């Protein structure tokens, strides 16, 4: 029997030792200003110290497919530039666990402008990004800061504009040796090991205004005994898998078949 264990975890400094400072939420977008005398610790020493203002996070949607130990995660986030002026340079930080691989990145600036990732040599990509920004075009630059954090530079976000970011990554689930189950960790913050957030942006900030949705579908080589979360309330269905035949699809009806090797879980309301 296979036990599938799902854990949503916020990583705090208390788990690493020391006093818990403010943390950066997963996928935070920060408007970047020229360097000032105020020094702020950033995720990597190669970045300049800046004074940063977070763009409000509207919603987060996380979809996870588990196929044995292989996990595929898609995160959809919406932000807004609610100010009266355009943001010429913003930074998007996204943490992933070491060993995971980002497979897709898309960014919508407003309803029509779609930007997609295109792999290029680092210096060429940076030059193209700066050229696009100087021409007042929307642009995006994605870089791997460390094996566990990706940085995306967004250029020219118009005033009163919503930004939608969709990032997908894959990785292998770790095995809990005490139970024999598989552990899924979904990072919900850039941990303090990556630096401090500005004082005005603390861990006590409100949740996304449009809510948080988490959906997990699991398919294992053997029967699943249970799915559980030690950090968040979840609803779980084991064995019930939705599928549609062509006649039922045409009729708008769905059917359920029982398969003990499959399960789904959702973040409870």
Helices and strands as residue ranges (DSSP letters): E 4-9, H 13-16, E 24-25, E 29-32, E 52-54, E 56-67, E 70-81, E 87-95, E 101-109, E 113-116, H 122-134, E 139-146, E 149-157, E 161-172, E 174-175, E 182-187, E 189-190, G 192-194, E 212-219, E 234-243, H 246-251, E 255-267
